[in-house]
Amino acid sequence: MTSSPPGWDHEVDILLAGSGAGGMAGAIAAHDAGLSALVIEKAPRYGGSTALSGGGIWIPNNPTLKRLGREDDPEEVRRYLRAIIGDRVPAARLDAYVAQGPAAMEMLHRVSRHMDFSWCPGYSDYHPEAPGGQPLGRTIEPRPIDARRLGADEEFLLEAELPSPMGLWFTGYEGRQLLMFRRTWSGKWMLRVAAWRVLSNLVRRRHMKTLGASLVVRLRLTMQDLRIPLWLNTPLNDLVVEDGRVIGAVIEREGRPLRVRARCGVVIATGGFDHDSELRKEHLPELGREDFSAGARSNVGDGIRIGHRAGAALDLMEDAWWMPSVRLPGGSVFPLVTERCIPRMVIVDQKGERFTNEAAPYVNFVHTQLEGGHVPAYEIFDAKARSRYHFAGIMPGRPFPRDWYTSGLVTKAGDLGELARRIGVPADALKATVRRFNGFARNGRDEDFGRGDSAYDHYYGDPTLPNPNLDEIGGGPYYAVRIEAGDLGTKGGLVTDEHARVVRADGSAVEGLYTTGNASASVMGNEYAGAGATIGPAIAFGYVAARHAAARPVPTR
């Protein structure tokens, strides 16, 4: 933390550190409120974890849902959040999210010609059976967009480590259909659409982006239109504080430090501590400390450290947006979402036993994994499952790459006993687990863990079956895939109030300092309301921070 000797190299009304959804939406909101804004990003590319994400947004009562007649009573939304989160998050923050999230989305639609979203019908809230939960879901996603519209800025968009082959593009909703091309007519149709898109891209030379990348493109285009500057390769190094109030920051640009005066405030939107081994070891559960994170590589907790030095309290540092994952031989982490919902498989621990509903929401799945010591786990499936269903980027019926076997990620055997021996679990236990599961599959109900009871489970299941998540595991060869306790990013960070102001342990605000996204202690507490419950709050509280900063009196010196 730096004191305030005279002299500034640059001045702006609001400085936002981080170029994910929270930082960019906050900058757009600041411009709309009449403030000058500057977004800085320490990485050479912009977008952060948002660009690598599925791009879903969980903000009930947003303009897209309203247009479709999917409005909610705000009290029902609050009831749902209170039911799943409990008292882990102050009611005032939950109320601010419910009220200001829709306002943030309305602002984006009003000021930008680039905002275009669609509803994901059937992608239910993650706990649809809870009071106020919605089985049809409240998640929206950005429509595809051609990144060529960015001009020179396209070169600096953060790209996923595993790009789609031949420029293939599809939305999350379409991808769900495509993955069932061996099972459904809609899947077969999407396969034809996908082939047409590949050919179309070759002819039209489009650079189509979907999911989180599409959202980032839309936000960056809006910033271009509004002439909001974005400085890459520009880390936030420290805050400048005067009389307990944050009045600016020390940043680094082109290899030299710059002092930036931020007349109305600084917003830390730098992400979590996903890839910082020191903070992971200090705060996360022992079995979740190894870095199997799919968050942006630049997320190392620096913003959290800087805010903490300024007096901010920390919370939820022991938790993350957990996600069962596999580490591919090249080092990439592949999150397992759809793979845990398919029939003809079980996930077992080192004892060869199931320990939870395999299709459960991913945060809950890994919570159970960590609490019970079920790390690593193994997904066991048969030859027919391999021929029918996608797994970790490998399409149905395609062989797993050779290095998946040599690395130990995948094990294959002709019978369950041999498979058990090769992965080091008791053969009798694994065989008994499969027999018991097959009995449930025949009867149509998982009596141990309720797999397939929830509308959430069904979304990525096989719709051709009576229970989309249950079918008997049949003949070999059999496969076992090693599953780690991964994450999409960490949940813990700087504590904030309902105005997105950073607060101290005594509840007093650090004036002039705001935060949003995974640099803040999550408004979701230890839970996950639905797909997009990371990006939704990032946008909402980026907006809240900007509006609050705009309403504060500006110091005269």
C-alpha positions in Angstrom: 0.0 0.0 0.0 1.4 3.3 -1.1 1.0 6.7 0.5 0.2 9.7 -1.6 3.1 12.0 -2.4 2.1 14.6 -5.1 2.3 13.9 -8.8 0.2 11.7 -11.1 1.1 10.2 -14.4 -2.5 9.7 -15.5 -5.9 10.6 -14.2 -9.3 8.9 -14.7 -12.6 8.8 -12.8 -12.6 5.1 -12.3 -9.8 2.5 -12.8 -10.8 -1.1 -13.3 -8.2 -3.9 -13.0 -9.2 -7.0 -15.0 -10.7 -7.5 -18.4 -13.3 -10.2 -17.7 -17.0 -9.7 -17.7 -16.9 -7.8 -14.3 -14.2 -5.3 -15.3 -15.6 -4.6 -18.8 -19.2 -4.4 -17.7 -18.2 -2.1 -14.9 -16.3 0.2 -17.3 -19.4 0.4 -19.6 -21.6 1.1 -16.6 -19.2 3.9 -15.4 -19.3 5.5 -18.9 -23.1 5.3 -18.8 -23.0 7.1 -15.5 -20.9 9.9 -16.9 -17.4 8.8 -15.7 -14.2 8.3 -17.6 -13.0 4.7 -17.2 -9.8 2.9 -17.8 -9.5 -0.9 -17.9 -6.1 -2.4 -17.3 -5.2 -6.1 -17.8 -1.8 -7.6 -16.7 -2.0 -10.4 -19.3 -1.1 -9.9 -23.0 -4.7 -10.9 -23.9 -8.1 -9.7 -22.6 -11.1 -11.7 -21.5 -9.8 -13.6 -18.4 -11.7 -16.6 -17.3 -14.9 -15.2 -18.9 -13.4 -15.8 -22.3 -12.7 -19.5 -21.4 -16.1 -20.1 -19.9 -19.4 -21.4 -21.2 -20.6 -17.8 -21.2 -23.8 -18.5 -19.4 -25.4 -15.6 -17.3 -27.6 -16.4 -14.4 -29.5 -13.1 -13.7 -33.2 -13.6 -13.4 -35.5 -11.0 -14.9 -33.0 -10.0 -17.5 -34.3 -8.4 -20.8 -34.0 -11.7 -22.7 -36.1 -13.6 -20.3 -38.6 -10.8 -20.0 -39.0 -10.7 -23.8 -39.9 -14.4 -23.7 -42.4 -13.9 -20.9 -40.1 -15.6 -18.4 -40.3 -13.0 -15.7 -39.9 -13.9 -12.1 -41.4 -12.5 -8.9 -38.2 -11.1 -7.3 -39.3 -12.6 -4.0 -39.3 -16.0 -5.6 -35.7 -15.5 -6.7 -34.7 -14.3 -3.2 -36.5 -17.4 -1.8 -34.5 -19.7 -4.0 -31.2 -18.0 -3.1 -31.9 -18.0 0.6 -32.9 -21.7 0.4 -29.6 -22.8 -1.1 -27.2 -20.2 0.4 -28.7 -19.8 3.8 -27.1 -17.2 6.0 -23.6 -17.6 4.5 -24.1 -14.3 2.6 -25.7 -11.1 4.1 -29.3 -10.6 2.9 -28.4 -7.1 1.7 -25.9 -8.5 -0.8 -28.4 -11.0 -2.1 -31.1 -8.4 -2.3 -28.7 -6.1 -4.3 -27.9 -8.9 -6.7 -31.6 -9.7 -7.3 -32.4 -6.0 -7.9 -29.3 -4.7 -9.6 -28.5 -7.7 -11.8 -31.5 -7.0 -14.2 -30.6 -3.3 -14.1 -27.1 -4.1 -15.2 -28.3 -6.2 -18.2 -30.9 -3.5 -19.1 -28.0 -1.0 -19.1 -25.9 -3.1 -21.4 -28.8 -3.6 -23.9 -29.6 0.2 -23.8 -26.1 1.5 -24.4 -24.8 -1.3 -26.8 -25.9 -2.5 -30.2 -23.9 -5.7 -29.7 -25.8 -7.3 -26.9 -27.7 -10.4 -28.2 -28.6 -13.4 -26.0 -30.8 -16.5 -26.1 -32.4 -18.5 -23.3 -31.3 -22.1 -22.7 -34.6 -23.8 -22.1 -34.4 -26.8 -19.9 -31.0 -26.0 -18.5 -32.5 -25.9 -15.0 -31.4 -24.1 -12.0 -28.9 -26.3 -10.2 -31.3 -27.0 -7.4 -34.7 -26.9 -9.1 -36.5 -28.7 -6.3 -35.6 -26.0 -3.8 -38.2 -23.4 -3.0 -38.2 -20.9 -5.9 -36.1 -23.1 -8.1 -36.9 -23.3 -11.8 -36.8 -26.6 -13.6 -36.8 -24.9 -17.0 -33.9 -22.6 -15.9 -33.0 -19.0 -15.9 -29.7 -19.1 -17.8 -29.1 -17.1 -21.0 -26.1 -17.3 -23.3 -24.6 -15.0 -25.9 -25.4 -15.7 -29.5 -22.5 -16.4 -31.9 -20.6 -13.4 -33.3 -17.9 -12.9 -35.9 -14.7 -11.8 -34.1 -13.5 -10.0 -37.2 -15.7 -7.1 -36.1 -13.1 -6.4 -33.5 -10.6 -5.3 -36.1 -7.0 -5.2 -34.7 -8.3 -6.1 -31.2 -9.2 -9.6 -32.4 -5.6 -10.6 -32.2 -5.5 -10.0 -28.4 -8.7 -12.0 -27.4 -7.8 -14.8 -25.0 -8.4 -18.2 -26.7 -9.2 -21.5 -25.2 -6.3 -24.0 -25.0 -8.3 -26.6 -26.9 -9.8 -24.7 -29.9 -12.7 -26.3 -31.9 -11.5 -28.3 -34.9 -11.8 -26.6 -38.3 -13.5 -23.6 -36.8 -16.5 -25.5 -35.7 -18.8 -23.4 -33.6 -22.0 -23.9 -31.7 -23.8 -22.5 -28.7 -24.0 -24.3 -25.4 -27.6 -25.3 -26.1 -26.7 -26.6 -29.6 -23.7 -28.4 -28.3 -25.9 -30.4 -25.9 -27.9 -31.5 -29.0 -24.8 -32.3 -31.1 -23.4 -34.6 -28.4 -26.4 -36.8 -28.8 -26.0 -37.3 -32.6 -25.7 -41.1 -32.1 -29.0 -41.1 -30.2 -31.5 -38.4 -31.4 -32.8 -37.0 -34.6 -32.0 -33.4 -33.4 -28.5 -34.5 -32.7 -28.2 -35.9 -36.2 -29.5 -32.6 -37.6 -27.0 -30.6 -35.6 -24.2 -32.8 -37.0 -25.3 -31.7 -40.5 -25.5 -28.1 -39.3 -22.0 -28.3 -37.8 -20.6 -29.7 -41.1 -22.3 -26.9 -43.1 -20.8 -24.3 -40.7 -17.3 -25.7 -41.2 -17.7 -25.4 -45.0 -19.3 -22.0 -44.6 -16.4 -20.7 -42.5 -13.9 -21.8 -45.2 -15.8 -19.9 -47.9 -16.8 -16.8 -45.9 -13.6 -16.7 -43.8 -15.6 -15.9 -40.6 -14.1 -16.1 -37.2 -17.2 -17.1 -35.2 -17.1 -17.0 -31.4 -19.6 -18.6 -29.0 -19.9 -19.2 -25.3 -17.7 -17.0 -23.1 -15.6 -15.7 -26.0 -18.8 -14.3 -27.6 -19.6 -12.4 -24.5 -16.2 -10.9 -24.3 -16.3 -9.9 -28.0 -19.6 -8.2 -27.4 -18.3 -6.3 -24.3 -15.1 -5.3 -26.1 -17.0 -4.0 -29.1 -19.1 -1.9 -26.8 -16.0 -0.5 -25.2 -14.6 0.3 -28.6 -17.8 2.2 -29.5 -17.7 4.1 -26.2 -13.9 4.7 -26.6 -13.1 3.2 -23.3 -9.4 2.4 -23.2 -8.0 -1.1 -22.4 -4.3 -1.3 -21.6 -2.9 -4.8 -21.9 0.4 -6.0 -20.2 -0.4 -3.6 -17.4 -0.6 -5.1 -13.9 -2.0 -3.4 -10.8 0.9 -3.3 -8.4 -0.4 -1.3 -5.5 -3.1 1.1 -4.3 -2.5 4.7 -3.4 -4.2 5.6 -0.1 -4.7 8.9 1.6 -6.4 9.2 5.0 -7.8 5.7 4.7 -9.3 6.4 1.3 -8.1 4.8 -2.0 -7.4 7.6 -4.4 -5.4 5.9 -7.1 -3.1 3.0 -8.0 0.4 2.2 -9.0 0.4 0.2 -12.2 3.2 -0.9 -14.5 3.1 -0.1 -18.2 5.8 -0.8 -20.8 8.2 -1.8 -18.0 7.9 1.3 -15.9 5.6 2.2 -12.9 2.9 4.8 -13.4 0.8 6.5 -10.7 -2.9 6.7 -11.8 -5.3 8.9 -10.0 -8.7 7.4 -9.8 -11.0 10.3 -8.7 -14.0 8.1 -8.0 -12.5 4.8 -7.1 -10.6 1.6 -8.1 -12.4 -1.7 -9.0 -10.4 -4.9 -8.5 -11.7 -7.5 -11.0 -8.6 -9.5 -11.3 -10.0 -13.0 -10.7 -9.2 -15.6 -8.1 -6.1 -17.4 -6.9 -6.7 -20.3 -9.2 -3.0 -20.9 -10.2 -1.2 -19.6 -7.1 0.3 -22.6 -5.3 1.0 -20.6 -2.1 -2.6 -19.4 -1.6 -4.0 -22.8 -2.7 -1.9 -24.5 0.0 -2.7 -22.0 2.6 -6.5 -21.9 2.1 -8.0 -24.8 0.2 -8.8 -28.3 1.5 -5.8 -30.6 1.4 -7.2 -32.7 -1.4 -8.2 -29.7 -3.5 -4.8 -27.9 -3.3 -3.2 -29.3 -6.4 -3.8 -27.1 -9.4 -6.4 -28.7 -11.7 -8.0 -25.3 -12.4 -9.5 -24.3 -15.7 -9.4 -20.6 -14.8 -7.2 -18.1 -16.8 -3.5 -18.7 -16.2 -3.1 -15.1 -15.1 -5.3 -15.7 -12.0 -2.8 -15.8 -9.2 -4.6 -13.8 -6.5 -2.6 -10.6 -6.9 -5.7 -8.4 -6.6 -6.8 -10.2 -3.5 -3.4 -9.7 -1.9 -3.4 -6.0 -2.8 -6.9 -5.4 -1.4 -6.1 -7.3 1.7 -3.0 -5.1 2.3 -5.4 -2.1 2.1 -7.3 -3.5 5.1 -10.0 -5.7 3.4 -11.4 -8.7 5.1 -11.3 -12.1 3.4 -14.0 -14.8 3.2 -14.7 -18.1 1.5 -11.0 -18.6 0.9 -11.5 -22.3 1.6 -13.9 -22.8 -1.3 -13.9 -22.8 -5.1 -16.1 -23.2 -8.1 -15.3 -26.9 -8.0 -15.5 -29.0 -11.1 -14.6 -32.7 -11.6 -11.9 -32.6 -14.2 -9.3 -34.6 -16.1 -5.8 -33.6 -16.8 -5.0 -34.2 -20.4 -1.5 -35.4 -21.3 -0.5 -32.0 -22.8 -1.3 -30.4 -19.4 -4.7 -28.9 -20.2 -7.6 -29.4 -17.7 -10.9 -30.6 -19.2 -14.0 -30.0 -17.0 -16.4 -32.9 -16.9 -20.0 -31.7 -17.1 -21.9 -33.8 -19.7 -19.7 -36.9 -19.1 -21.2 -37.3 -15.6 -24.8 -37.4 -16.8 -24.6 -40.2 -19.4 -26.1 -43.6 -18.6 -24.1 -46.9 -18.5 -21.5 -45.6 -16.2 -20.6 -45.1 -12.5 -18.0 -43.1 -10.7 -16.2 -44.9 -7.9 -13.6 -44.1 -5.3 -10.4 -46.0 -4.4 -12.7 -48.6 -2.6 -14.5 -49.3 -5.9 -17.7 -47.8 -4.5 -20.0 -45.0 -5.6 -20.1 -42.0 -3.2 -22.6 -39.6 -4.6 -25.0 -38.8 -7.5 -22.6 -38.7 -10.4 -24.8 -36.2 -12.3 -25.0 -33.7 -9.3 -24.1 -30.1 -9.8 -20.3 -29.9 -10.1 -19.7 -27.8 -7.0 -21.7 -30.3 -4.9 -20.0 -33.3 -6.5 -16.6 -32.1 -5.5 -17.6 -30.9 -2.1 -18.7 -34.6 -1.4 -15.4 -35.8 -3.0 -13.3 -33.6 -0.8 -15.3 -34.2 2.4 -15.1 -38.0 2.0 -11.6 -38.2 0.7 -12.7 -39.7 -2.7 -9.7 -38.3 -4.6 -8.9 -39.5 -7.2 -12.1 -41.1 -8.5 -12.7 -43.2 -11.6 -15.5 -43.0 -14.1 -16.3 -46.6 -15.2 -18.2 -47.3 -18.4 -18.7 -49.9 -21.0 -18.1 -50.3 -24.8 -21.6 -49.2 -25.7 -21.3 -46.0 -23.7 -18.0 -45.3 -25.6 -19.8 -45.8 -28.9 -22.8 -43.7 -28.0 -21.5 -40.7 -25.9 -18.9 -38.0 -26.1 -16.1 -37.9 -23.5 -13.7 -35.0 -22.8 -13.6 -33.8 -26.4 -13.5 -37.3 -28.0 -16.6 -37.9 -30.1 -18.7 -41.1 -29.8 -17.1 -44.1 -31.3 -13.7 -42.5 -31.7 -10.7 -44.2 -30.0 -9.1 -42.4 -27.1 -5.6 -41.1 -28.0 -2.7 -43.4 -27.3 -1.1 -41.0 -24.8 -4.3 -41.0 -22.7 -3.5 -44.6 -22.0 0.3 -44.2 -21.5 -0.2 -41.3 -19.2 -2.6 -43.2 -16.9 -5.6 -41.0 -17.7 -7.5 -43.9 -19.3 -7.3 -47.6 -18.5 -9.0 -50.3 -20.6 -9.7 -54.0 -19.9 -11.8 -56.8 -21.2 -13.5 -57.5 -17.9 -14.3 -55.6 -14.7 -12.0 -57.6 -12.5 -9.0 -56.9 -14.7 -10.0 -53.2 -14.9 -10.1 -53.0 -11.1 -6.7 -54.6 -10.8 -5.2 -52.1 -13.2 -6.5 -49.0 -11.4 -5.8 -50.5 -8.0 -9.4 -50.9 -6.6 -10.9 -54.1 -5.0 -12.3 -56.2 -7.8 -15.1 -57.7 -5.8 -16.2 -54.2 -4.7 -16.3 -52.8 -8.2 -18.2 -55.8 -9.5 -20.7 -55.5 -6.7 -21.1 -51.7 -7.3 -21.9 -52.4 -11.0 -24.3 -55.1 -10.2 -26.2 -52.9 -7.7 -26.2 -50.0 -10.1 -27.6 -52.2 -12.9 -30.4 -53.3 -10.6 -31.3 -49.6 -10.2 -31.1 -49.0 -13.9 -33.5 -51.9 -14.6 -36.0 -50.5 -12.1 -35.6 -46.9 -13.3 -34.5 -45.3 -10.0 -31.2 -44.9 -8.2 -32.1 -45.8 -4.6 -28.7 -44.9 -3.2 -28.1 -41.4 -4.5 -31.1 -40.4 -6.6 -29.3 -40.0 -9.9 -31.9 -38.9 -12.4 -34.4 -37.6 -9.9 -33.6 -34.0 -10.6 -34.4 -32.0 -13.7 -30.8 -30.8 -13.6 -29.5 -34.3 -14.0 -31.6 -34.8 -17.2 -30.2 -31.9 -19.2 -27.1 -33.8 -20.4 -28.6 -37.2 -20.1 -29.9 -39.5 -22.9 -33.5 -38.4 -23.7 -34.2 -41.7 -25.5 -34.3 -43.6 -22.2 -37.1 -43.7 -19.6 -34.6 -42.3 -17.1 -32.1 -40.2 -19.1 -29.3 -40.9 -16.6 -29.7 -44.7 -16.0 -29.0 -47.6 -18.2 -27.3 -51.0 -17.4 -23.6 -51.3 -17.8 -23.2 -54.2 -20.2 -20.3 -56.0 -22.0 -16.7 -55.0 -22.3 -14.3 -53.7 -23.1 -14.5 -51.5 -20.0 -12.9 -48.1 -19.5 -11.8 -46.2 -16.4 -11.0 -42.5 -16.5 -9.2 -40.9 -13.6 -11.1 -37.9 -12.2 -9.5 -35.1 -10.2 -11.0 -32.5 -7.9 -10.6 -29.6 -10.3 -12.2 -26.1 -10.4 -13.3 -23.3 -12.6 -11.7 -20.7 -10.3 -11.7 -19.9 -6.6 -14.6 -18.5 -4.7 -12.8 -16.7 -1.9 -11.7 -13.1 -1.9 -12.3 -9.6 -0.6 -15.4 -9.1 1.4 -17.8 -6.5 0.0 -21.1 -4.9 1.0 -24.2 -4.4 -1.1 -22.6 -1.5 -2.9 -19.6 -3.7 -4.0 -17.4 -1.7 -1.6 -14.5 -3.6 -0.1 -15.0 -3.8 3.7 -12.8 -4.4 6.7 -13.3 -7.1 9.3 -15.2 -4.6 11.5 -17.6 -3.9 8.6 -16.4 -0.4 7.7 -15.8 0.3 4.1 -12.4 1.0 2.5 -13.5 4.1 0.8 -12.8 4.3 -2.9 -12.1 0.5 -3.3 -14.5 -1.9 -5.0 -14.3 -5.4 -6.2 -16.3 -7.9 -8.4 -16.0 -11.3 -9.9 -13.7 -14.0 -8.4 -11.6 -11.4 -6.6 -14.5 -11.0 -4.3 -16.0 -13.4 -1.8 -18.8 -14.9 -3.8 -22.4 -13.8 -3.3 -23.3 -17.4 -3.9 -21.6 -18.5 -0.7 -20.7 -22.2 -0.9 -23.4 -22.8 -3.5 -24.1 -22.4 -7.2 -27.5 -21.2 -8.2 -27.4 -22.1 -11.9 -25.2 -22.0 -15.0 -23.8 -18.5 -15.2 -23.8 -17.8 -11.4 -20.2 -16.8 -11.7 -20.5 -14.4 -14.6 -23.9 -13.0 -13.5 -22.7 -11.6 -10.2 -19.5 -10.3 -11.9 -21.6 -8.2 -14.3 -24.1 -7.2 -11.6 -21.5 -6.0 -9.0 -19.3 -4.4 -11.7 -22.4 -2.3 -12.5 -23.2 -1.7 -8.8 -19.6 -0.5 -8.2 -19.6 1.9 -11.0 -23.0 3.4 -10.1 -21.9 3.8 -6.4 -18.6 5.4 -7.4 -20.4 7.8 -9.7 -22.7 9.0 -6.8 -19.8 9.7 -4.5 -18.4 13.2 -4.1 -15.2 13.6 -6.0 -12.2 15.0 -4.0 -11.0 18.4 -5.3 -7.3 17.6 -5.0 
